[in-house]
Amino acid sequence: MRVLITGGAGFIGSNFIRYLAHAQPAVSIINFDKLTYAANLENLADIPPNAAYHFVQGDLSDAEAVRRVFAESPDAAINFAAETHVDRSIEDPAPFLRTNVLGTHCLLEAARRYRTSRFIQISTDEVYGSAPADQSFTEQAVLDPRNPYAASKASGEHLVTAYANTYGIPAIILRSSNNYGPFQFPEKFIPLAIANAREGKPIPIYGDGLQQRDWLFVEDYCRAIHAVLLNEKLGFVYNVSTGVQQTNLHVARTILRCLGKPESLIEHVQDRPGHDRRYALNSAKFQNELGWKPGVNFQDGIQKTIDWYLAHSEWLDHVRSGEYRRYYERHYTRRSETFR
């Protein structure tokens, strides 16, 4: 099997490439990534040297670049590539529309042309908007995105569904809750909190900090994606979540407690516009049909995540300083764009 992974140098994409390379060593992996600010090829430095893996730098919204990579005849395409940071989408929505909507369109056109046998769209619980206090969204809920990032992901989903209905693209959409774990870019809440706490710096919390999120350990999500890749089911939308919500304030306090730091480091800041109060997914359909269930509870997962960041302080320092950019120049050649 040959698998095309877009956005494979990002957080979830790189974790999945590592998972797939170990779970199925015979799989050929093509990693197509633009290498924007949050992408880091250091995330993949431990890929086994004998793995059938190569990297191609390219822009998802560049139709010709996408066509060339699909010409390598992947059996499956998994679209992780996305602009994802909500605050950035509020400041400037344009890059989110370009990547998450136009980029998805370019992928679908190439998948249609080359008759790719499986197309997996990685989406988010944010397309549903804020969940009422007593409800969890099922896959049949009406989408109600409340910020430009969420709207761009919902738009990408609609394109996938339209191409599946109109052209027969064999697609599956996965809507997951918030992921956390190793290799996450430190502008996101959990790695930012860990990085700041270890240095005794304030942890910014929007508003009262009582916004609720369902935190899914990234390795559990990788298992879920792998299950979809191997399963014959097509044309489905699946929620993937733990079903357990935590407030942002509870998460910050847990991190501080694990690091032996005082809660006085928590700093409440002005809430952002359109901030969803609660995300909650019902993933019973996915668990029943594919036999998946989360294996890492939040307390164990956050401890594993903290331990990883403490053990990989050099990685964190590289990311925060921009040094990780030079990793590409040392290990890859722009001429061939393949791993040395």
C-alpha positions in Angstrom: 0.0 0.0 0.0 1.1 3.5 -0.8 -0.3 6.3 1.4 -0.2 10.0 0.7 -0.3 12.1 3.9 -0.7 15.9 3.6 0.5 18.0 6.5 2.7 15.2 7.7 5.2 17.5 9.3 2.6 18.9 11.7 1.5 17.7 15.0 -1.1 15.0 14.3 0.3 14.2 10.8 3.8 13.5 12.1 2.5 11.3 15.0 0.5 9.3 12.5 3.4 8.8 10.1 5.5 7.5 13.0 2.6 5.3 14.1 2.0 3.9 10.6 5.7 3.3 9.9 5.9 1.1 13.0 2.5 -0.6 12.6 2.9 -1.4 8.9 6.6 -1.2 8.0 5.9 -2.3 4.4 3.6 0.7 3.7 5.1 3.3 1.4 4.5 6.8 2.8 4.6 10.1 0.9 4.6 13.2 3.2 3.4 16.3 1.3 3.8 19.4 3.4 4.2 23.2 2.8 6.4 23.6 5.9 4.5 26.5 7.4 5.4 28.0 10.8 3.9 25.0 12.7 5.4 22.2 10.5 8.7 20.7 11.7 10.6 17.9 10.1 12.4 17.3 13.4 9.1 15.6 14.3 10.1 12.8 12.0 13.8 12.5 12.8 13.2 9.1 14.4 11.5 7.4 11.4 13.3 4.1 10.8 16.0 4.6 8.2 14.7 1.6 6.2 11.1 2.9 6.1 9.6 3.4 2.7 9.1 7.1 3.3 9.9 10.3 1.5 9.0 13.9 1.8 7.8 16.4 -0.8 7.5 20.0 0.0 4.5 21.6 -1.7 1.5 23.9 -1.2 -1.9 22.2 -0.9 -3.5 25.0 -2.9 -1.0 24.6 -5.8 -3.0 22.4 -8.2 0.1 21.4 -10.3 2.1 20.4 -7.2 -0.8 18.3 -5.9 -1.2 16.7 -9.3 2.4 15.7 -9.4 2.3 14.0 -6.0 -0.9 12.1 -6.9 0.8 10.9 -10.1 2.8 8.7 -7.8 -0.4 6.6 -7.6 -1.2 6.6 -3.8 -3.8 4.0 -2.8 -5.0 6.3 -0.1 -4.8 10.0 0.8 -5.2 11.4 4.3 -5.6 15.1 4.5 -4.1 16.4 7.8 -2.9 19.7 6.2 -4.7 22.7 7.7 -4.3 26.0 9.2 -5.7 25.3 12.7 -5.1 28.1 15.2 -8.3 29.9 16.0 -6.7 33.2 17.1 -4.8 33.4 13.9 -8.0 32.8 11.9 -9.6 35.7 13.7 -6.7 38.0 12.9 -6.5 36.9 9.2 -9.0 34.4 7.8 -7.4 34.4 4.3 -4.7 31.6 4.8 -7.4 29.4 6.4 -9.7 29.7 3.4 -6.7 29.1 1.0 -5.5 26.0 2.7 -8.6 24.5 4.3 -11.0 25.1 1.5 -9.1 25.7 -1.8 -6.4 23.2 -0.8 -9.0 20.6 0.0 -10.5 21.2 -3.5 -7.1 20.7 -5.2 -6.8 17.4 -3.3 -10.2 16.2 -4.3 -9.7 17.1 -8.0 -6.4 15.1 -8.0 -8.1 12.2 -6.2 -10.8 12.2 -8.8 -8.4 12.3 -11.7 -6.2 9.5 -10.4 -9.0 7.4 -9.0 -7.6 7.2 -5.5 -9.3 4.4 -3.7 -9.6 6.0 -0.3 -9.7 9.7 0.8 -9.7 10.5 4.5 -10.5 14.1 5.6 -9.2 15.0 9.0 -11.7 17.5 10.5 -12.6 18.8 14.0 -15.3 19.0 16.6 -15.3 22.8 16.1 -17.5 22.5 13.0 -20.5 21.8 15.3 -20.1 25.0 17.3 -20.7 25.2 21.1 -22.6 22.2 22.6 -25.4 22.8 25.1 -24.6 21.8 28.7 -26.5 18.6 28.6 -25.8 17.4 25.0 -23.1 15.7 23.0 -23.1 16.1 19.2 -23.7 13.1 17.0 -22.7 12.9 13.4 -26.2 14.0 12.4 -26.1 17.4 14.2 -26.3 20.5 12.1 -22.9 22.2 11.6 -22.7 25.6 13.2 -19.1 26.9 13.0 -18.5 30.0 15.1 -15.1 31.2 14.0 -13.2 31.5 10.6 -11.1 28.4 11.3 -14.1 26.2 12.1 -16.0 27.7 9.1 -13.1 26.8 6.8 -13.0 23.2 8.1 -16.8 22.9 7.7 -16.5 24.2 4.1 -13.8 21.7 3.4 -16.1 18.9 4.7 -18.9 20.1 2.4 -16.6 19.9 -0.6 -15.6 16.3 0.4 -19.2 15.3 0.7 -20.1 17.0 -2.6 -17.3 15.2 -4.4 -18.3 11.9 -2.9 -21.9 12.4 -4.0 -21.2 13.8 -7.4 -18.1 12.0 -8.5 -18.0 9.0 -6.3 -14.9 9.9 -4.4 -14.4 7.1 -1.8 -14.3 9.5 1.2 -14.5 9.3 5.0 -14.6 12.3 7.3 -13.2 12.2 10.9 -14.3 14.8 13.4 -12.1 14.5 16.4 -12.0 16.3 19.7 -8.9 18.3 20.8 -5.7 16.3 20.5 -2.7 16.7 22.7 0.6 14.9 23.2 4.2 15.0 21.9 5.3 17.3 19.1 2.5 19.8 19.4 3.5 23.3 18.4 3.7 25.4 21.6 1.2 28.1 20.6 -1.5 25.5 21.5 -2.9 25.6 25.0 -1.4 22.4 26.6 2.2 22.7 25.2 2.2 26.5 25.9 1.1 25.9 29.5 3.8 23.2 30.0 6.5 25.4 28.4 5.5 28.5 30.4 5.1 26.6 33.7 8.5 24.9 33.5 10.0 28.4 33.2 7.8 30.0 35.9 6.0 32.2 33.4 2.3 33.0 33.5 -0.2 30.6 31.8 -2.8 32.8 30.0 -6.4 31.6 30.4 -9.2 33.1 28.4 -12.0 34.6 30.4 -13.0 32.6 33.4 -11.3 29.4 32.1 -14.5 27.3 32.4 -14.7 26.5 28.7 -14.9 22.7 28.3 -13.0 20.6 25.9 -12.7 16.8 25.3 -9.0 16.0 25.2 -7.9 13.0 23.1 -4.3 11.7 23.4 -2.8 11.8 20.0 -1.7 8.2 19.9 -5.3 7.1 20.5 -6.3 9.2 17.5 -3.6 7.7 15.4 -5.1 4.2 16.2 -8.5 5.5 15.1 -7.2 6.8 11.8 -5.4 3.6 11.2 -8.6 1.7 11.8 -10.3 3.8 9.2 -7.5 3.3 6.7 -7.7 -0.5 7.1 -11.5 -0.8 7.2 -13.6 -1.2 4.0 -16.3 1.2 5.1 -16.6 4.3 2.9 -18.9 7.3 2.7 -19.2 7.8 6.5 -18.6 10.7 8.9 -17.3 9.6 12.3 -16.9 11.5 15.6 -13.8 10.4 17.6 -13.5 11.4 21.2 -13.1 10.3 24.8 -16.5 11.5 25.9 -15.0 13.3 28.9 -14.8 17.1 29.1 -12.3 19.1 31.1 -12.4 22.8 31.8 -9.4 24.8 30.6 -8.8 25.9 34.2 -8.7 22.3 35.4 -6.2 21.5 32.7 -3.9 24.4 33.7 -4.2 23.4 37.4 -3.4 19.8 36.5 -0.2 20.8 34.6 0.9 23.0 37.4 0.3 20.3 40.0 2.3 17.8 37.9 5.2 20.2 37.6 5.1 21.3 41.2 4.3 24.9 40.3 2.0 27.3 42.1 -1.5 28.1 40.8 -0.6 31.8 41.0 1.0 31.3 37.5 -2.5 31.2 36.1 -3.3 34.6 34.4 -6.8 35.3 33.3 -6.9 37.4 30.1 -9.7 38.9 28.0 -11.7 36.3 26.2 -11.4 36.0 22.5 -14.3 36.8 20.1 -16.7 33.9 19.3 -15.1 31.6 21.9 -17.1 28.4 22.0 -18.1 27.5 25.6 -18.2 23.7 25.3 -17.2 21.0 22.8 -18.7 17.5 23.3 -18.9 14.6 20.8 -20.7 11.3 20.9 -18.4 8.8 19.3 -20.6 5.7 19.9 -21.0 5.1 16.2 -17.3 5.0 15.6 -16.6 2.8 18.6 -19.4 0.3 17.7 -18.6 0.0 14.0 -14.8 0.0 14.1 -14.2 -1.4 17.6 -12.1 1.5 18.7 -12.0 3.0 22.2 -9.7 5.5 23.8 -6.9 3.8 25.7 -5.3 6.7 27.6 -7.2 8.6 30.2 -6.5 12.3 30.7 -4.4 12.1 33.9 -2.1 9.5 32.3 -2.0 11.3 29.0 -1.1 14.7 30.5 1.6 13.1 32.6 3.0 11.4 29.5 2.9 14.7 27.6 4.6 16.6 30.3 7.3 14.0 30.6 7.9 14.1 26.9 8.3 17.9 26.8 10.6 17.8 29.8 12.7 15.1 28.1 12.7 17.0 24.8 13.6 20.5 25.9 15.9 20.8 23.0 13.1 20.2 20.5 11.0 22.8 22.3 13.8 25.3 22.3 14.3 24.8 18.6 10.7 25.4 17.9 10.4 28.5 20.0 13.7 29.9 18.5 13.1 29.0 14.9 16.1 26.7 14.8 14.0 23.9 13.6 13.8 25.6 10.2 17.5 24.9 9.7 16.9 21.2 10.2 15.3 21.1 6.8 18.3 22.7 5.2 20.7 20.2 6.9 18.8 17.0 6.1 16.8 17.6 2.9 17.6 18.8 -0.6 15.2 21.1 -2.4 16.3 19.6 -5.7 15.1 16.1 -5.1 12.8 16.9 -2.1 13.4 13.4 -0.7 14.8 12.2 2.6 18.5 11.6 2.6 
